[in-house]
Amino acid sequence: MIGYLSGQILSRHEDRVLVRAGGVGYEVLLPAVVMAALAARNLGDEVSLYIYHQQTERQPKPVLIGFIHEIDKEFFQHFISVEDIGPMKAVKAMTAPVSDIARAIEARDIDALARLKGIGKRTAQKIVATLEGRMGKFALKRDEPPAAAKAPAEDPAEQVLDVMVRQLGHRMADAKRLISEALKRNPAIATPEALFEEVYRGEQAAPDESGV
């Protein structure tokens, strides 16, 4: 199964690119937000994509769906867990940044979700019912380029710090402060998931104090 591709852009179409990697051309579907992020890339430029590989008995032809950041692929996998949202529908629906969609889910903003391509109010309600309370991590995502990676950590606070800086684009000092404040509010936090949610709740309660 293909999980990552790195190579040259051979051609570009409305919703996909053809990437040459290792002498083979791979057709990769891209959500609108990913295509927009690659708008400045020219044919022949290098591109690296995290890949969601879709292949089933009903759909034996492999479909590759690409994301610039691993965190966006992770969000996509949550998104398609919602009833009535398959991979192809999810690709078309991701017309807004992952962070915006995640915030709309946490805020139960049905109208905002219903404005996504192919998502009506009924499906928007299913999205909220399925994913509310699990999107804080993705709602924290920033548009700035991620910082350099560092070795994974075992401590929940270190894991969250690593993801916030490396994948979500937060500045190191800001991420440390947000985590510290979250742990002061709830010292019993024992998992990265719970800490992400507490950080998100704290940022929502004081949005103007984040310094970003």
C-alpha positions in Angstrom: 0.0 0.0 0.0 1.3 3.4 -0.9 1.5 5.9 2.0 3.9 8.5 0.7 5.1 9.8 -2.7 7.9 12.1 -3.6 8.7 13.0 -7.1 8.3 15.4 -10.1 4.9 16.9 -11.2 4.4 15.7 -14.7 1.0 17.1 -15.3 -1.7 19.0 -13.4 -5.5 18.9 -13.8 -8.5 20.4 -12.0 -8.5 17.9 -9.2 -5.4 15.8 -9.6 -1.7 15.7 -10.4 0.5 13.1 -12.1 3.7 12.5 -10.1 6.7 10.7 -11.4 8.4 8.7 -8.6 11.0 6.0 -9.2 10.3 6.0 -13.0 6.6 5.4 -12.5 3.8 8.0 -13.0 1.2 8.1 -10.2 -2.1 9.9 -10.6 -3.0 11.5 -7.3 -6.4 13.1 -6.4 -6.1 16.3 -4.4 -8.7 18.1 -2.3 -9.2 21.7 -3.4 -7.2 23.1 -0.4 -4.2 20.9 -1.3 -4.4 21.9 -5.0 -4.5 25.6 -4.0 -1.4 25.0 -1.8 0.4 23.6 -4.8 -0.7 26.4 -7.1 2.8 28.0 -7.2 4.5 24.7 -8.2 5.4 24.3 -11.9 5.6 21.2 -14.0 8.9 19.5 -13.3 9.0 20.8 -9.7 9.4 18.3 -6.8 6.4 17.5 -4.6 6.0 15.3 -1.6 2.6 13.9 -0.6 1.2 11.8 2.2 -1.1 9.3 0.5 -4.4 7.8 1.4 -4.7 4.6 -0.7 -8.3 3.6 -1.5 -9.0 0.1 -3.0 -11.9 -2.1 -2.3 -13.7 -5.1 -3.9 -16.3 -2.7 -5.3 -13.6 -0.4 -6.5 -10.7 -2.5 -7.5 -8.9 0.3 -9.3 -6.5 1.9 -6.8 -7.2 5.6 -6.0 -4.5 7.7 -4.4 -5.5 10.8 -2.5 -2.7 13.2 -1.6 -2.0 15.6 1.3 0.9 17.9 1.9 0.9 17.4 5.7 0.4 14.1 7.6 -2.0 15.8 10.0 -4.3 16.6 7.1 -4.3 12.9 6.0 -5.1 12.0 9.6 -8.1 14.4 9.6 -9.3 12.9 6.3 -9.3 9.5 7.9 -11.5 10.8 10.7 -13.7 12.6 8.2 -14.5 9.5 6.1 -15.5 7.6 9.3 -18.8 9.7 9.2 -21.7 7.8 7.8 -22.4 8.8 4.1 -19.0 10.3 3.6 -16.7 8.1 1.5 -13.2 9.0 0.3 -14.4 10.5 -3.0 -17.1 12.7 -1.3 -14.6 13.8 1.3 -12.1 14.9 -1.3 -14.7 17.1 -3.0 -15.9 18.4 0.4 -12.5 19.6 1.6 -12.8 23.1 0.1 -11.8 24.8 3.3 -8.7 24.4 5.4 -8.7 21.5 7.9 -8.5 23.8 10.8 -11.6 25.7 9.7 -13.6 22.5 9.2 -12.4 21.2 12.6 -13.4 24.4 14.4 -16.8 24.3 12.7 -17.3 20.7 14.0 -16.3 21.7 17.6 -18.5 24.7 17.5 -21.4 22.7 16.1 -21.6 25.2 13.2 -24.0 23.2 10.9 -24.4 26.1 8.5 -20.6 26.3 7.9 -20.3 22.6 7.4 -23.3 22.6 5.0 -21.4 25.1 2.8 -18.7 22.5 2.0 -19.1 21.1 -1.4 -21.6 18.1 -1.5 -22.4 18.4 2.2 -26.0 19.3 3.1 -27.4 20.1 6.5 -28.3 16.4 7.2 -24.8 15.2 6.5 -23.4 18.2 8.5 -25.4 17.1 11.5 -23.9 13.6 11.1 -20.4 15.0 11.0 -21.0 16.9 14.3 -22.6 13.9 15.9 -19.7 11.6 14.9 -16.6 13.9 15.4 -17.5 16.6 17.9 -15.0 16.4 20.8 -12.3 14.8 18.7 -11.3 17.8 16.5 -9.4 20.0 19.0 -6.0 18.8 17.7 -6.9 19.7 14.1 -8.5 23.0 15.0 -5.2 24.1 16.4 -3.4 23.8 13.0 -1.7 26.9 11.7 -1.0 27.9 8.2 2.7 28.6 8.8 5.2 26.1 7.6 5.9 23.3 10.1 9.2 23.5 12.1 11.9 20.9 11.7 11.1 17.5 13.1 12.6 16.1 16.3 12.7 12.7 17.9 9.3 11.4 19.1 8.7 11.5 22.8 6.8 9.3 25.2 5.5 11.9 27.7 2.0 13.2 26.6 3.1 16.8 27.0 6.2 16.2 24.9 4.2 14.4 22.2 1.7 17.2 22.0 4.5 19.8 21.9 6.1 17.9 19.0 2.9 17.7 17.0 2.0 21.4 17.7 5.3 22.6 16.4 6.2 20.1 13.8 2.8 19.4 12.2 0.4 22.2 13.3 2.8 25.1 12.7 2.8 26.7 16.2 5.9 28.6 17.5 7.8 26.6 20.2 7.3 29.2 22.9 3.6 29.6 22.2 3.0 25.8 22.2 4.8 25.4 25.5 2.7 28.1 27.1 -0.5 26.7 25.8 0.4 23.2 27.1 1.5 24.5 30.4 -1.7 26.5 30.9 -3.8 23.4 29.9 -2.0 21.2 32.5 -2.6 23.8 35.2 -6.3 23.8 34.4 -6.4 20.0 34.4 -3.4 18.3 36.1 -5.1 14.9 35.7 -4.6 14.8 31.9 -2.9 11.5 31.0 -3.2 11.2 27.2 -2.1 13.3 24.3 -5.7 13.3 23.0 -7.1 14.8 26.2 -4.3 17.4 26.3 -5.0 18.5 22.7 -8.7 19.0 23.7 -7.8 21.0 26.8 -5.3 23.2 24.8 -8.0 23.8 22.2 -10.6 24.7 24.9 -8.2 27.1 26.5 -7.4 28.8 23.2 -11.1 29.2 22.5 -11.7 30.7 25.9 -8.9 33.3 25.4 -8.3 33.6 21.6 -6.6 37.0 21.8 -4.0 35.9 24.3 -2.3 33.2 22.1 0.1 35.7 20.5 -0.2 34.1 17.0 
